[in-house]
Amino acid sequence: MTYTVNGKRFAEEPDPGQCLRTFLRSLGHHGVKKGCDAGDCGACTVWLDGDPVHSCITPAFRADGHEVTTIEGLGSPGNLHPVQRQFRDAPGFQCGFCTAGMIMTSATFTEAQKADLPRALKGNLCRCTGYRAIEDAVQGVTGLETAAPGKAVGTSVGAPAGNEVVTGRAEFTMDTHLDGMLHLKVVHSPHAHARIVSIDKSAALAVPGVHRVYTWEDVPNRRFTTAIHTDHLVDPDDTRILDDTVRFVGQRVAAVLADTVAAAEEGCRKVVVEYQPLPAVFDPEEAMAEGAPQLHGSHDPFVRDPAHNILLELHGHVGDVDAGFAAADVIHEGTYFSPRVQHAHLETHGSIAWRAGGRLNVRTSSQSPSIAKAKLGYLFALRPDQLRVFCARVGGGFGGKQEVISEDLVALATLDTGRPVCFEFTREEEFTTASPRHPMSLTVKLGAKADGTLTAIQVRNVSNTGAYGNHGGETLYAGGAAVMIYRCPNKKYDAYSVYTNTVPSGALRGYGMTQPAYAVESAMDELARAVHIDPLALRRRNIVRPGDPLVAMSEGPDDVSFSEDGLAKCLDLVGEALARTADEPAPGPGWLVGTGVASSLHETAPPTEHVSEAWVTLGDDLVYELAVGTVEFGEGTSTAHVQIAANQLGTTPSRIRLVQSDTDRTGFDTGAFASAGLFVAGNAVLRAANAVRDRILEFAAAHTGVHLVLCSLHDDGVVCGERRLSLAELVALARARGIRFTAARKAYGSPRSVTSNTQGFRIAVHRVTGEIRILHSVQATDAAVVINPAQVRGQVEGGVAQGIGFALTENHHVDAHGVMVNPNFRNYRIPTYADVPRTEVLLVESSDSVGPLRSKGMAECCINPVAPALANALHDATGVRFRALPLTPERIYRRLNESRSVPAA
């Protein structure tokens, strides 16, 4: 066989049955990515004789005698293919994991295909961008700007890794190979609840290439929480690396270590496990009932009520809700359900561990290497100096990688064998074992006067945390913001986080707020109709105003404040935008048209402790090195941090060299989640850059004898009065005196401010098929001072797209035995290009933030109002209220064709 890849002939031959994707990666072409291994996502797209193919479903032998081109062969960082340049300059990527496949597909498009992108891009998925930026890239629309020295903030500069991303050179977690590396695979439980009686390893160990089989008897007997927070005590220590009791279908039972993935998988099939099945419970209301099967004992003091499977319950109130309802002219009550949904980041979880110099190194796909390091140190009794954890570029996160669920096993195996170990999740394992959004059932009761003034708000939230409580408590607290958004003298909030025999729930964009926002904003829409007031007007009447306390469960003091009426401005902008299209006709006969709005407030940092440290150093090469622990996975913090530093140092982003997400080379960083990547780490960058700037200016002032106030940084030099000194001069002078221009600064997640969002939709619903078409999507957001306009727009568009999936198509279906029945992209429908409209993004600039340069993070909050706005538009169009997601065509069809007397569902 003869294989020619990017013009080079290879003598190697693939293994029997090997797919082209893994063969190409074995040859070092790491731009060919794994997103699904089922031909669904397109991340692995390459050219076979110039035609794009999904290499994960193309047998490698079919490339014999043909020309294969990968993203690396299309162009290089110094010589970009025109389409690579277009994707860089649009910019047509966020995390960048799908970008190579997108480019390889798009670079073959004819003009006719460019005119029909819904069809042309049907085989390529993106979870980050919302696809508008990808369309711009395909069409050659440029969105980047050049920043003048000291003027980087407010400019749409490109990502530091832009050239590397579009050429496939940017390294993601699995884009490496170490000599002697072993591969780890996992045996998963087929039972929702069972005790392990015995595990027979003998047949597995007899498989050629298998080195170890690890069970619960082989791991440290330490309980921990997989959730990542600085304060680990907010989460329950209810998990073991491997356990002798399994509590959900898919839980890890044993880990097999082998020379190859195939040998490890065969070893898993040979492990013989004897189970004693135990009673299981899947519904949280049933799990709280007397006599329900108990998942956990009382070993964790943070579990509130193990006898009733309650991890945590919250009860808070202000005023007297009974009196508030008695004073109401209208009362509305309804129960709203949000299902379990998955992050669906295209890069699956994975880690690689090895030993070097007597230390354990772990390269991982994580949103917080600092806390992953702390957890591994605790689990394996390692000192901080014995352990390094770091990330390369991470292929999407959305909260899903705010967990330690792959690092522990590779660390265990490497510490045992001394050899490098790799563990990479399959797409099915992502769906069945990684932590999805919490299913929540919320009963909302609202009372109002005839003029719409709220008199009482009462919410009961039952959250399904699954088999383990990793994020069960913190997401429950976060939901209070849905109540906080409205002024009302009487509020009551009762919430329960409940164990069930289902996959553990975790952190997902919106973090415990998305589900309550859906419930409360849907209920507000129903209340508006009951009092015959326009839904926007009802919100304007009741939203919190500057100076109001942000009250959900108590009137105690907090560290959150706001002084500008960003939410009211958001409401006005969305109302005006929807009015512009109010008279546009329906798509045709049989279509019903409606509009809907919803709003949300989101705190700009989490309530638990969040800390970040940044280091800035002016090097001998006159480039500023910025070291910060925050991970880049598409949220854009790398670009924003570089812009902030360049802005304060009077230079351009090109003279900032970024070092990030490496516990050996950066300071501690809690992690890029809860909008803190910009808000907290950005403040650390700002302070460190200011400190270095001040040191340079103080040195220059002392050297020239010019007063400090007359000195300023200008790109590559300092102006002191009438005299200009180059940075090269100053560095040389400073070195001669043993002085370095360097500084480290920390920032914390307090005080905090809030950001506001309002989403509006105008939709058409087909009365026969139940199909929804989005005619107009608009979101207004209080972005405060915008660091990078293109990035903010992209984050909002991506959040809206993910929210559309949450509302319309995505559902983690679990059968009566606790088995997920749709663990793949083909049956778990995340939005494609054809499903996502262009969203009109309207930015409200304010100055009430305590973030860096008065900015606010935008990556998370934008998803919260999307689902309720769609549900409200659906009700406006049809007159039928849907209180459970997703709003699928079959459910809409069924309800529209039933009697209108049927209760809302």
N, C-alpha and C positions, 0 to 999 in steps of 0.2 A: 504494500500500500504506500501511496505517496500523498503527503499532506503539505499543502502550501498555505501558510498563514501570514498575512500581511507581507507577501512577497518572499517569504523565507521558507525553504523546504525543511521538513522535519522527518527524521528517521524513526521517531517513536511511533508506536502503534497503540490504539486504544485497547482497553480491556474488553472482553466479550460483553456486549450489552451496554457498554458505557455510552452516555449521551455526549453530545458535542460540547455542551457547556462545561462539564467537569473535565473533559479532555483538554479544552482550551485553557482552562485555569491551571491545569497541571503543567502546561507549557509556559506558564507565567503571564498569561493574558488576563489579569485580574479585573480589567474593565468590564468583563462579562459577568454579570451579577446573578445571584440566586434570589428570586423573590417568591417563587411559588413551586417551581419544578413541575408545573402542570400545563404550561402554555397559556396561562391566564393573564400574566402581568406585563410581559414584554421586557423586563429588565435585562434579560439575557440575549437580546436581539443582536445578531451578527449578519453579515452578508455571505451568501453562498453563491458564487459567481455573480455578484452584484445584486442579488435579490435578498431582501430581509427575511430571516427565518428566526423562530424561537429556538434557540440552541438547546434548551432543556428538554424538548420533545423531539429533537432531531438526533437520530443515532449517529454516533461519531463516524461509523464506517461509511456513511453516505457522503462524507466530505472527501473520500478517496478520489484523487485525480481532479479535484476541483479547487478553486481559489476561495479561501476564507478570509474575510476582512473583519477585524474587530475595531472597536473605537480607537484603540491605540494606533491602528494602521490608517485611520482616516485622516489624522493630522496630529501635530505635536504642539506643545505650548508655544514654541517659537514659530510655528507654521500652521496656523489653524485652517481647517476646512471652512468654507463659507458658512455652513450650517452650524459648526461649532462656534464660530464667531457670533452668529446670530443668537444662539442660546446663551452665550456669555453676556452679550450686550443687552438682551431684552430686560432683565435677566430671566431666563426660562427655567430656573431651578430654585429649590430651597435646600433640602438636605442633599440632593444630588444623586441619590442612589438609583433613581429611575432614569437619570439623564442620559447615560450612554445608550440605553435602549431606545429612548425617545429620539436621540439624534440619528442613530443608525436607521430607524424607521423613516424619520422625516427627510433625511438626506436623499431618499429615493423618490420623493413625491413629484408627480407631474403637476402642472397648473390645475388640472381638473381635480386631482386629489386635494390640493391645497384649498380648493373651493368647497370641498365636502369633507372637512376634518372629522365630523362625527363618525363617518364611516372609515376614513383613512386611519384614525387613531384608536379604533375600537380595540385593538390588541395590546395597547399600552396603558398602564395605570399609573397615576400619580396620586399620592395621599396628601401631599403638602400644598401644592400651588393653587388648586382650584381651576387649573388649566388655562386661564386667561393669559398668563405669562408664557405658557407653552405655545398658545396660538400666536401671540406676538412674536415669539422667536421664529416660528415656522414662516410667518409672513414678513419677517425682516424688520419688525418695529423695534427701535432702540429706546431703552428706558434709562440708560446710565448717563451720569453726568461726571464732569471732572471738578474736583474740589481745589480751590485756591488755598495757598498756605494759611492755616489758622481758620479756615472757613469750611471745614468738613461737615459740621453739624447742619442738618437741613438740606443736605445734598444727597442725591441718589447715586452714591458711589457703588462700585461693584464689590462683590465678596472677595476677600484676600485670596481665596483658593479657586477663583473663577476659572482660570486657565487649566488648572489641574482637574477640576470637576468635568469640564466639557471634553477633555482629552482622555478621560479614564485613568489619569495618573493619581488622582486623589485616593489615598488609602483609607479603606474602611476596615472594620475589625478583622475580617477573615482574609484580607488581601496580603497574606504572608504565608511562608512555609518554613518551618524549622527542621533541621536535620534530626532524624530519629523521632519525629512527632507521632504520638499515638492519638487515636480517635476514640471518643467516648460517646456511647449511646445509652438510652435509658429504657428500662422495662416499666411500663405503665400499668396501673391497676385497672382491671376490667369491672371492678365493683365500686359502687358509690360509698359503701361503708363495710369494712371487713377487718378482721384481725388476721395477721399473718401467722400461720401455724408453723410453717417451715419453708425454707428456700434451698433447693438442691442446685448447686453450682456446677456439678461435675460435668454434665454434658456440654455446658457452655464453655468451660475451661478446656474441653477437648477439641473445640473448634480451632483449626489452624489459625494462628495469628492473635488469638485472644490471650491477654496477659493477666487480667484481673476481673473479678466480679465482686462489686461492693454491695453490701446490704446494710441494714440498720445496725447490725452488730459490728460493722467496720468503721463507723463514723464517730466523731466526738459526741459524747452524750450531753450536748448543750442545746438548750432551747433558745430560739431567737425569733426575731421578726424579719421577714424579707423586705419590709417597707423601708424606704430611705427617708429619714428625717434627722436633723441634727440632734434633737432630743428623742432618743429611741424609746423613752418611757411613755411616749404618747401612743405607742402601738404595742399590742400584746405579744409576749414571748411564748407563742403557742405552736411553733414550727420546729421540726428537726430536719437536718440534711436528708436523712432517710429515716423512715419510721416503721415500727412494727404494727401500726394501725393506719389503714388508709381511709380517707374521709371524702374522696370524690373520685369519679371515673377519670383516669388520666394521671393520678398522683404517682410520683416516682416511687418505685418499689426497689429497684436495683439498678446499678450502673455497670456497664460492661466496657472494658478498656481493651483496645485491639490495635493492630498495625494499620488497619484500613477501616473505613466506614462500613464497607460490606461485611467484613469479619465481625465487627462490633454488632451490627444489626442481626447477623446470623446467631451470634452469641446470645443476644436478647431473646431470640425465638427459642433458644435451647434452655433458658433458665426455667426451672420447674418450681412454681410457687403454689403452696397449699394455703387456701384462704378459709377462714370461718366467717361467712357473711353475717353482717349485723343489720338490724333495722335501719332504714334510711329515711330522711325527711328532706323534701326539696322546697316546700313553700314556707316562707318565714312566719306567717301567721300560725300555721300548723306546728312549726318548730317551737313557738312560744307557749303552746298549749300544754296543759298538764298531761304527763305521761308520754310526751314525745321522746323519741330517741335522743340521747344526749351525745353530743359530739366531743366535748372536752370535759375534763374533770376540773378540780379546783386548784390545780397546780399553779396557775397564773393568777396572781392577786389582782390583775387588772381586768379580768373577766368579771363583768358585773353580776351575772346570774347564770352560772353554768347549768343549773337544773332546768332552766327554761331557754337555754341556748342563746342567752342575751349577752353579747359582748359588752355593749355599752348602751345606756339609755340617758336621754337628756330631757329635762323638764324645766321650762322657764316661762315666765309670764311678766307682763307689765300691765298695770291697771286691773280691770275686772271684765273679762270677756262676757260673762253672763249678763252683766249690766249693759255692756255694749250691744249685745244682740237684742236685749229688751228694748233698747232705744232705737233700734234700726227700723226703717220703713220697709226695707227689702233685705231678705237673707238668701244667699246662694250657698249651696253645699254640693260638692262633687268629689269623686275619687279618681285620680289620674295615675296612670301606670307608665313607667319608662322601662324598657327591657334591657337585658344584658347586651352590650355591644363591644366590639373589639377595636383595638387601636389600628390594626392592619398597616403598621409601618412596614415598608417593603423589605428592609433589612431585618431578618429575624434576630432573636436573642442569640448571643454566642460569646464565648471567651476562649482565650488561649493562655496557658500557664507554662512557665519554664523556670529553671533555676540558673542563676548566673552569679558568680562571686559569693556563693553561699546565701543568696537572697532569692526569695520567691517573687517572680514578675508575673503580673496578670494583665493581659491586654483584653479589653472588654467593651461591649456595646452597652454603655451605661450612661445615665444622666448625672451620676455623681461618683466619680472615682474616689474622692476623699472619704465618703461614708462607706463605700464598698470596701475600701481598705480597712477601715475601723472594724467592720463586721467580720472580715476575714481574720484580722488579728485576734478578735475575741474568740472566734470559732476554733482556731488552730493554735491558740496561745503563742502568737508571734508578736515580738516587739515591733514598733513602728519602723525601726531601722532594718528589720529583716524582710520588709515587704514593700513592693512598689506596685501600684495599680495605675493604669493609664488608658486613655482612649485615643484612637486615631479619629477620623471623621465618623460620625454615627449616622446611620441611615434611617432617620426618623425616630421619634420617641413618643410624643404626645402624652407623657406620663407612664407609658408602659415599661420604660426602662428606669423607672424610679423604684426598682426592686433589685434584690440580689437573688437571682434564680438560675444563673449559669456559672457564676464565678466560684461558688463553693465546691462544686464537683471537680472542676479542673484543678483547683488548689489542692483538694484532697488527693487526687491521683498523682499530681506532680510531686507533692511532698512524700508520697509513698514510694514512687518508682524512680524519682530523680530525672524523669524524662519529660520533654515537652508534651502537653496534652491539649487537644482541641475538642470543644463541644459546641456544636451549632444546631440550633432548633430547626426542625422542619416547619413548613407552613402549618401542617396539621397540629404539631405540638404548640404552635403559637395560639391556635384557636382552642385547644383542649386543656392546656396547662398554664399558659400565661394569664395575667390578671386583667380581666375586662372591666368595663364600667359597671358599677353597682346597679342591679335592678332595684327600683324604688317604687313603692305604692304610697301616694300622698293623698290624704283626705283634707281638702281645703274648705273652710267655712268662712264666708265673708258677710258682714253686715254693713249696710249703708243707709244714710238718709235719702230722701227722695231726690235731693240735689246731687247725689253721688258721693257725698262726704263719708268716708269710711268711719264706722263706729267700732268694729271689732274684726280681728283676724285670728283665726284658729287653724293650726296645721298639725296633722299627725302624720309622721313620716316613718315608714317601715322599710328599712334598707336590708337587702340580702347580701351579707358580706361573704357568703360562701363558706367553705370548709375551714378557712383560716382568716384571722382578723387584720391582716397587714395594714390596710388603710381604712378599716371599717369605722374607727372612731373619728378620725380627722375629717373624713368626707361628711360625716354626720354633722359635725360642727359647721362645716362650710355652708351647708344648706340654709343657714339662718339668713344669709344675705338676700334670699328671695323674699323674706319678710321685712328685712331692713329697708328695702327700697321705698316703702310707703309710710307716710305719716298716719299714725292711728294711736289713740290713747290706750287702747285695750288690745293686747296681743298675747297669744298663748302658743307655745311650740313644744310638742312632745315628739320625741324621736327615738327609734330603737334600731340598733345594728344587730342583726340576728345571724347566727351560724346556721347553715344548711349544708347538705351533702352535695354541693355543686362546686365548680371551679372557684377558687378564691377570687374575689373582686379586688380591684386596685385603683390606681390613680389614672384618670383619663382627662384630657383637656376639658377644663371647666370644673374639675375636681369637686364633686358633690354638690355643685351649684346648678349644673345643667338640668338635672331631673326636677328639683324644686322649682326652678324657673319655669319649666314647662307647665307644672301644675298651677303655680300661682298666677302666671300670666294668662293661662287658659281660663282660670276661674275669674280673673278680672274682666276678661272679655265677656264671659257669660253674665257677670254682674252688670256690666255696661248695658247689655241688651235688656236686662231685667228692669233697669231704671230708665231705659230709653234715652241714654246718653251716648254720644260717639265715644268709642273706646279710647281714642287719643285724648279727648277732652276729659274723660274720667281719670286717665293717668296724670294729665297735667294738674288736675285738681288735688291729687293725693300724693304725688311724689315728694320725697324729702327735698328740702331746700337748704342752701348754705346756712350754717348755724344750727340746724336741727341735729339732735343726737341721732346717731345711727343705732337704732334699737331693734333687737330681734328677740332675745330671751331675757334680758335684764337691763337695768338702767345704770349699771356700774360703769366706771370710767374705762376708756380704752385709748389706744394710740392711733386711731384712725380719725381723720378729719378732712373736710373739703370746704373750700371757700368760694367756689364758682359754680354756677348752675349749668354744668355741662349736660346733665340729663334732660333738662327742659329744652336746651338747644338741639339735642339729638332728636327729641320728639318733633320739634318744629321742622327740622330739615327733612325728616322722613315723611311727615305729613305733606310738605310742599312737593317732594319728589313724587309721591304716589298720586297727588292731584294732577300732575302733568300728564299722566297716562290714563286718567280715569275714563276718558271718552273713547279710548281705543277699542275697536270691535273685538268680539270673541273670535277664536280661530275658525269657527264655522258652525253649522247647525249641530245641535246636541251638546254644545259646550256651555257650562255654567261658569260665570266669572265672579270672583270675589277678592277682597283685599283683607289683609290682616297685619297687625303690628304686635310687637312685644318689646319689652325693655329689660335691662338688667343692670345691677351694680356689681362691681368686682373689686375686691381689695387688691392693692398693688403688690402685696407680699403676703406670705402666709402668716397666721397668728403665732405659730411656733417659731422658735429661734432660728434665724437664718443669717449666716455670716459668710463673707468672702474677703479674700486678701489678694491684692494685686501688687506686682513689682514692676517698676519702670527703671530702665538703665540706659544711659547714652553710651553706646559702644565706641571703640576706637575707629570703627568704620563709619561713624557719624550717623548710624541708624539707631533708633530707639527700640530697645527690646521691651516688649510688654508681655509679662507672664501673668496669666490668670487661670484659675482652675476650672472655669466654666467650659462645659462641653458644647461643641457645635453640632447640632443635628437638624438644622433647617430653620431654627427659630431666629437666626440672624444676629445672635449676640456677638459673634466674632467681628462682623462688619461694624456693628455699633460700637464695640469697645475700641476698635482701631480708630473710628471717627472721633470718639470722645478724646482719646489720647492725642490725636493729631490736632484737634481743635485747641486743646489747652497748651500744646507745645509749639503752636504757631507754625506747624509744618503740614505736609500732605500725607495721606494714608500710605503712600508708597514708601515712606521713610519710617514706617512702624513695622517691626518684625514681631509677629505674634507667636508666643509659646503658650500652649494651653493644655488643660485636662491631663496633667501628669503629676502624680504626687511626689516625684523626685525633682521636678523642675518648676513647680508652682506652689503657691501657698494653699492653705485649706480653703475649700469652697463647698458649701452645703450642696449646691447642685443647681442645674438649670431646670427648674420647675416652679410652678406657682408664680410665674412672671418675674421671678427674682433674678434671672440671668441678666436682664437689663437693670432692673430697679436696684438690686443690692450690689451685684458684681460691678455694674456700671458706676455706681458711686465709689467703689473701691478704686476702679481705674481712674476716675476723675481726681480723687484725692492723691493718688500716687503720681499722676502726671503733673498735677499742680505743685506737688512737693519737689519734683525734679526741676520743673520750670523755675521755681523760686530759688533753688540752690544754684542753678546756672546764673540767674540774674544777680543774686547776691555776690557770687564769685566775680562776675564781670564788673559789677559796681565797685567792689573793693579793689579790683585790679586797675580800673581806669580812674578811680577817684570821683566818679560821677554819682550823683545821688540815685538811690535805687528807683525812685519813682520815674526817673528819666530813662530807665533801661527797659527794653522790650525784646522779646524773641521774634525773629523774622526768618522762618524757614531754616536756612543753614548758617545763621549768624545771630549776633546780638547787637542791637543798636543802643549805644549809651551816649545820649546827647547827640553831638555831631560826629561821634566816632563809631565805626562799625568793626566788630571783631568776628571773624569766622568761628564756627564751632570747632574747626580743626585747631585753630590757635588756642582756644579755651581748653579743649581737652588736653592738648600737649602741656599747657601751663599747669593744669590741675594735676596731671599725672606726675609732673616733676615735683609737686608738693605732696604726693601721696593721697590726692583727693579723687574720688569717683563721684560722678553725677548719677546717683541711684537712690531709690526710695521705695519703701513698702508701706502700704496703708491698708487698713481694714474698713469694712462697712458692715452694717447690721440692718436687719429688716424692720427697723423701728426708728422713727415714726413712719406711719403709712398713710397713703391717701387712697382715693377710689377712682376707678374709671367707669364710665357709663357707656352703654350701647343701646341703640334702638334699631330693630330690624323691621323692614316692611316688605311684604310680598303682594303682588297682584298675580293671581293664578287663574287658570281655566281648568275645569273638571269635566270630563266627559260623562254625561249622565248614564250611558250604557256600559262603557268599559271600566269606569272608575279611574281612568288615567288622569294624572295631574301634569299640566304643563305650566311652568313658571314663566309668566310673561314679563314680570319686572321684579328684580331683587335689588333692594337698597339697604345699606347699613350706614348709620351715622355713629361715630365713636368719638369719645372725648380722648383724644390722643395726646393732649397737652403739647409740649414742645416736641416736634417730630425730628428724630435723629436722621432717619433715612426714609423719605416719602415712598420710594418704590417698595422697600421692605414692609412698611406698615400696610400699604395697599395689598401686598401679597399675603401677609399674615391674615388680614381680614377676609380676603377672598378664599384662602385655604380653610379658615374656620367656618365660613358659611357653607363651603362645599361639604365639609365633614358633618356639619349640622344637618344638611339636607339628607345625607346618608342616614344619620341617626333618626331623622323624622320619617323618611319615606321607604327605605329599602332594607336597612340593616337589622338583623335580629339573630342572636345567638340561640338557635333552636335546641332545646334540651328535651329528650323524650321522657317517658314515664320511669325510666330506669337511671336517669341522670346522665345519659349519653348525648353529647353534642352530635347532631345529625348532619350539619352542613359545615364541616371544618376545612373549607377551601374557598378561594376567591370566586369560583364559578357559581357556587350556591350561596355564598355569603356576599351579597352584592354591594360592594362599595361603589360610589359614583364613578362613572366613566366620563370622558369628555362630553359625550352626548347628553348626559344627565345634568350638567351643571351650567346654569345661565351665567352671563356676565353680571357681576354685582356692582352696582353703583356705590362707590365708597366715598363717604362724606366725612371729612375730618373737622372736628371741633377743637381748635387750639385754645388751651387754657394755660394758666401758670400756677395752679394751686398744688402741683405735685412736689414732693420732697425727693423725687428721683433725680438721677444725674442730669444736670442742666434743665431740671423741671420736666423731664420726660416720664412717660408711663409705658409699661410693657403692654403689647397688643396681641401677643400670640395666643393667649388663653381665653380672654373674656369674650371674644367675638363669636364664639359658638353658642353662648348661653341663650340668646333670644331667638335663635333660628327656628327650632322645632315649634315653640308656641305660636310664633308668627305664622308658620305654615298651617298649623291646626286651626288657628283663628280665621285664616283666609278660606280654608276648606269649609268651615261652618258658615262663613259669610256667603259663599257660593251656593251651598246646598241646603242650608237650614238644618243640617244634621250635625250634632256635636260628637266628635270622636275624642274619647278621653284616654285611649291607650295607643301607644306607638308600637310598630311603625304604621304609617298611613298607606298601606299597600293597595293596589288597584282591586284585588279580590275582596278585601274588607270593605272598601268604599262601594264597590258594586253591590255587595250583599246588603249593606245598610240602605243604599239608595233604592233598592228594589223591595225592601221590607216595608211594613206599615210604619208611618211616621210616628206612631204611638210608642214604638220600641224605645226603651231608655237609651241614653247615650252610652257608648262603649268604646 
